[in-house]
């Protein structure tokens, strides 16, 4: 999995830190890893707007079920941010811990 040289760091409600590597869209992943992912829209001056936060058991299949991420794509993201986490319970915890970032699944959308 090759990423660009940038990463975003977020602190969850619990105080835990999460590092997300940024990939331009479209991106496809060949390594089998679970992850927390965040679709963002990158604006001028590297300002980013979070669009959709979710988890996956396998990055390779993230884009094969378009119905799951269709609403995120409707908001025209430019990048996807990936935080690798193979442990399912840790992914669930992280998704809840970070839920304020993307206003929990599309409550915040780009206008």
Buried (B, 14 or more C-beta within 10 A) or exposed (E): BEBEEBEBEBEBEEEEEBEBBBBEBEBEBEEEBBBBBBBBBBEEEEEBBBBBBBBBBBBBEBBEEEEBBEBBBEBEBBBBBBBBBEEEEBBEBBBBBBBBBBBBBBEBBEE
